[in-house]
Amino acid sequence: MDDALPELIDDDALDDLEREAVGRLRGRVLEVGAGEGENFGAFHADVEWIGLEPDDERRAELATRARAWGHRAEPLAAKAERIPLPDHSVDAVVGTYVLCSVDDQSAALAEVRRVLVPGGRILFVDHVAAPPHTLKRAVQRIATPITRRCCHGCHWDRDTEAALVAAGFTGDDVRRVRVPSFPFGPTRVLLFGGHTGPADPPTAHTEDS
């Protein structure tokens, strides 16, 4: 990974980068942790969207907004660690600010690989940990038990890029930026566009298991 200090951009520029990346996805696209549908409007018109959201209140709003945007599939009530879809059933998986909050990153990413077609695309956008042995990394580690309880399970100290590589994903378009954040200064954000590796992983979960 590149240890150079990432570019500092504002929230609007980050939003533009996210929407551009989401707009490049095609085919049958699974959005994990889809929230209340913040990414609607960024997807290409030809995308067959499938949403996954474990929170009941968010999923109800997501379903309403999905219908308004012309998506017919009812959002799935599940976590990323147990995706109720068959093996090799989607062309792409996208998640924005999701991998920071899943209970088990490795299990979630194994499920993402399982449901993707061979060579399937991924796009994950997440804030990530500061470099090791820095004051900010130490602060993030101290803050994480609090943010887990108060911010929908958010972990501020995760090295998500390393987790994606360890899960067998190859990065094709990887951007690392910083955005202003209060009170601890700029936060690093990872935009990881890539694809599955050449070998299929062992099945972590099937729809019938």
C-alpha positions in Angstrom: 0.0 0.0 0.0 1.1 3.6 -0.7 2.2 5.4 2.5 2.2 8.8 0.8 -0.1 11.4 2.4 -3.4 11.2 0.5 -4.9 14.3 -1.2 -7.1 16.5 1.1 -10.5 17.1 -0.6 -13.9 18.4 0.7 -17.0 16.4 1.2 -18.6 17.6 -2.1 -15.5 16.3 -4.1 -15.7 13.0 -2.2 -19.4 12.7 -3.1 -18.6 13.3 -6.7 -15.9 10.5 -6.7 -18.3 8.1 -5.0 -21.1 8.8 -7.4 -18.9 8.5 -10.4 -17.6 5.1 -9.2 -21.1 3.8 -8.4 -22.2 4.9 -11.9 -19.7 2.6 -13.6 -21.2 -0.6 -12.1 -23.3 -2.7 -14.5 -25.6 -5.7 -14.4 -27.1 -7.2 -11.3 -25.7 -5.1 -8.5 -26.0 -6.0 -4.8 -25.8 -3.0 -2.4 -24.9 -4.1 1.1 -25.8 -1.9 4.0 -27.9 0.2 1.6 -29.2 2.4 4.4 -32.0 4.6 3.3 -31.0 4.7 -0.4 -28.4 7.4 -0.4 -26.8 6.0 -3.6 -30.0 6.1 -5.6 -29.5 8.4 -8.5 -25.9 7.4 -8.9 -26.6 3.9 -10.4 -26.7 3.5 -14.1 -30.2 3.2 -15.5 -29.5 -0.4 -16.7 -28.5 -1.7 -13.3 -30.7 -4.4 -11.7 -30.5 -3.3 -8.1 -30.7 -5.5 -5.0 -30.5 -3.9 -1.6 -29.5 -5.5 1.7 -30.2 -3.6 5.0 -30.5 -5.2 8.5 -32.0 -2.2 10.3 -35.8 -2.3 10.2 -36.5 1.4 10.1 -33.8 2.1 7.5 -35.0 -0.8 5.4 -38.6 0.5 5.4 -37.4 3.9 4.1 -35.1 2.1 1.6 -38.0 0.1 0.2 -40.1 3.3 -0.3 -37.2 5.1 -2.1 -36.3 2.0 -4.1 -39.9 1.9 -5.6 -39.7 5.7 -6.3 -36.5 5.1 -8.3 -38.1 2.2 -10.2 -36.3 -0.7 -8.5 -38.8 -3.6 -8.1 -36.8 -5.9 -5.8 -37.8 -5.7 -2.1 -34.7 -5.0 0.1 -33.3 -8.0 1.9 -33.5 -8.1 5.7 -30.0 -9.5 6.4 -26.5 -8.7 7.4 -23.5 -8.8 5.1 -22.1 -11.8 7.0 -25.1 -13.9 5.8 -26.3 -12.8 2.4 -29.5 -14.7 1.4 -28.5 -15.1 -2.2 -27.2 -18.1 -4.2 -23.5 -18.5 -5.1 -22.4 -16.5 -8.2 -25.7 -14.7 -8.5 -24.6 -11.0 -8.8 -22.3 -9.1 -11.2 -21.2 -6.5 -8.7 -21.3 -5.6 -5.0 -21.1 -2.1 -3.7 -21.0 -0.8 -0.1 -20.5 2.7 1.1 -19.4 3.2 4.7 -20.4 -0.4 5.5 -17.2 -2.4 6.1 -16.4 -0.1 9.1 -19.6 -1.3 10.8 -20.0 -5.0 10.0 -19.5 -7.4 13.0 -17.0 -9.6 11.1 -15.2 -8.1 8.1 -13.6 -11.4 6.9 -17.0 -13.2 7.1 -18.7 -10.4 5.2 -16.1 -10.3 2.5 -16.2 -14.1 2.1 -19.9 -13.7 1.5 -19.4 -11.0 -1.0 -17.0 -13.3 -2.9 -19.4 -16.2 -2.7 -22.3 -14.3 -4.3 -20.2 -12.7 -7.0 -19.9 -14.2 -10.5 -16.3 -15.2 -11.3 -14.4 -12.0 -12.0 -17.3 -10.0 -10.5 -16.8 -6.3 -9.6 -16.7 -4.7 -6.2 -16.8 -1.1 -5.0 -16.3 -0.2 -1.4 -16.0 3.2 0.1 -15.0 3.6 3.7 -13.2 5.7 6.2 -10.1 3.8 7.3 -7.5 3.8 10.1 -4.6 6.3 10.2 -1.1 4.8 9.7 0.3 2.6 12.5 2.3 4.1 15.3 0.6 7.6 14.9 -1.2 9.6 17.5 -4.3 9.6 15.4 -4.3 5.8 15.1 -4.1 5.6 18.9 -7.0 8.0 19.3 -9.0 6.0 16.8 -8.3 2.8 18.8 -9.5 4.5 22.0 -12.6 6.0 20.3 -13.8 2.8 18.6 -15.5 1.2 21.6 -17.6 4.4 21.9 -18.3 4.7 18.2 -19.4 1.1 18.0 -22.1 1.8 20.5 -23.1 5.3 19.3 -22.6 5.2 15.5 -24.3 2.1 14.2 -21.4 -0.2 15.0 -18.7 2.0 13.4 -15.1 1.0 13.9 -12.6 3.9 13.3 -9.5 1.7 13.5 -10.0 -0.8 10.7 -7.5 -1.4 7.9 -10.1 -2.1 5.3 -7.8 -2.2 2.3 -5.7 -4.9 3.9 -8.9 -6.9 4.6 -10.0 -6.6 1.0 -6.7 -7.8 -0.3 -6.6 -10.7 2.2 -10.1 -11.7 1.1 -8.8 -12.2 -2.4 -9.9 -9.0 -4.2 -7.7 -7.3 -6.7 -7.8 -3.5 -6.9 -8.2 -1.9 -10.3 -9.2 1.6 -9.3 -8.0 2.4 -5.8 -8.2 5.9 -4.5 -7.0 7.2 -1.1 -8.1 10.6 0.0 -8.5 12.7 3.2 -11.6 14.7 4.1 -11.9 17.3 6.9 -13.2 15.9 10.2 -13.9 17.4 13.6 -12.4 17.3 16.2 -9.4 15.1 15.3 -8.4 16.5 11.9 -8.7 15.0 8.4 -9.9 11.4 8.1 -8.6 9.0 5.5 -11.2 7.5 3.1 -10.6 4.5 0.8 -12.4 4.1 -2.6 -11.6 0.5 -3.6 -12.8 -0.6 -7.0 -11.7 -4.1 -8.0 -12.7 -7.7 -8.9 -12.5 -11.2 -7.5 -9.4 -13.2 -7.9 -9.1 -16.2 -10.3 -10.0 -18.9 -7.7 -13.3 -19.3 -6.1 -13.2 -19.4 -2.3 -14.9 -22.1 -0.2 -18.6 -21.5 0.2 -19.2 -19.6 3.4 -23.0 -19.7 3.4 -25.7 -20.8 0.9 -29.3 -19.8 0.7 -30.5 -23.1 2.0 -27.9 -23.6 4.8 
